[in-house]
Amino acid sequence: MTKYHEILRLKSLNFSDRNIALSCSCSRNTVSKVLKRASELDISWPVEDCMTDLVNRLKLIGLVIQHISLILIPVKLSAHLSSSVS
């Protein structure tokens, strides 16, 4: 599971995206996308008390949906192509 709070916290400490990715066990692309989305939504560290991790996850869900669609579209296309060949 992506550690949204930790990504924001480490960025506020001026960690590089590469070091954040290593620390949070995710890709640099994920770090970059989370930070971009957080910036678009004006979410920064420290996160307001009323902003729970769940709320942040819901706001950042657009990022997750993008990841899923990038995985599923090629899989569906591949399945379609293999079924039409046989």
C-alpha positions in Angstrom: 0.0 0.0 0.0 1.3 3.4 -0.9 2.3 5.5 2.1 0.9 8.9 1.1 1.6 10.6 4.4 5.2 9.4 4.4 5.8 10.6 0.8 4.6 14.1 1.7 6.6 14.1 5.0 9.8 13.1 3.3 9.3 15.6 0.5 8.9 18.3 3.1 12.3 17.3 4.5 13.7 17.8 0.9 14.4 14.1 0.3 14.8 13.3 -3.4 12.1 11.4 -5.2 14.5 8.5 -5.5 15.2 8.3 -1.8 11.5 8.7 -1.0 10.8 5.7 -3.3 13.4 3.6 -1.6 12.1 4.5 1.8 8.5 3.9 1.0 9.1 0.8 -1.1 7.5 2.2 -4.3 8.6 3.4 -7.7 9.9 6.9 -8.4 7.0 7.2 -10.8 4.5 6.6 -8.0 6.3 9.2 -5.8 6.2 11.7 -8.7 2.5 11.0 -9.4 1.5 11.2 -5.7 3.4 14.5 -5.3 1.9 15.9 -8.5 -1.6 15.0 -7.4 -1.1 16.3 -3.9 0.1 19.6 -5.4 -3.0 19.8 -7.6 -5.2 19.2 -4.6 -3.2 21.6 -2.4 -2.2 18.8 0.1 1.1 19.3 1.8 2.9 18.3 5.0 1.9 18.7 7.7 -1.5 17.4 6.8 -4.3 19.1 8.7 -5.7 17.2 11.7 -9.0 16.8 9.9 -7.3 15.2 6.9 -7.0 11.5 7.7 -5.0 9.1 5.6 -8.3 7.7 4.3 -9.4 11.2 3.1 -6.0 11.6 1.4 -6.4 8.1 -0.2 -9.8 9.0 -1.5 -8.5 12.3 -3.0 -5.5 10.5 -4.5 -7.7 7.6 -5.9 -7.5 9.1 -9.3 -3.9 8.1 -9.4 -4.7 4.5 -8.5 -7.4 4.4 -11.2 -4.8 5.6 -13.7 -2.5 2.8 -12.6 -5.2 0.1 -12.9 -6.3 1.3 -16.3 -2.7 1.2 -17.6 -2.5 -2.4 -16.5 -6.0 -3.6 -17.6 -6.2 -2.0 -21.0 -3.2 -3.9 -22.4 -4.5 -7.1 -20.7 -7.9 -6.7 -22.3 -6.4 -5.9 -25.7 -4.1 -8.9 -25.4 -7.0 -11.2 -24.5 -9.1 -9.8 -27.3 -6.3 -10.4 -29.9 -5.6 -13.9 -28.7 -9.3 -14.9 -28.9 -9.7 -13.4 -32.3 -6.7 -15.3 -33.7 -7.9 -18.8 -32.5 
